């Protein structure tokens, strides 16, 4: 029953460092100088190449957006005008509050705004769309403005921007 330990093993175990022969040759250690390629570009050449790339990248300008597209001058001016209108019950502008669902500016500078209110029984339900239309049509360059009051999808606090949530202490 007593078999030697070597016969009962079914696998081979590598010797521990203490069991290794003292005379064994160790592999050479890696050195940084071994990894340096003598034909590689110098650090100053590499830095100059990066600087040239960075200057070229920074000198590029994005393609100008059309006036009526997001990022365009007229579109952004309409958005800025809408951000000046505040909800009378909540001290946040109607754009950040998420009441403006869509702003479309045509090539003829006609603006169509789809918006909602916090509730159908909002006290400003009659006056707010008229104020939005008046403010949008007063932006220089806008030919005509139209406001569509929609109830679908209904407004909820998830439509508010992070700035509005921060202002109301919801973040």
Secondary structure, DSSP 8 states (H G I E B T S, - for coil): ----HHHH--S-----TTTS-TT--------HHHH--TTS--HHHHHHHHHHHHHHHHH-------TTSTTSHHHHHHHHHHTT-B-SSSSSBTTTTT-EEEEEE-TT-EEEEEE--SSTT-TTTTTHHHHHHHHHHTSTT--EEEEEE--SS---GGGS-HHHHHHTT--
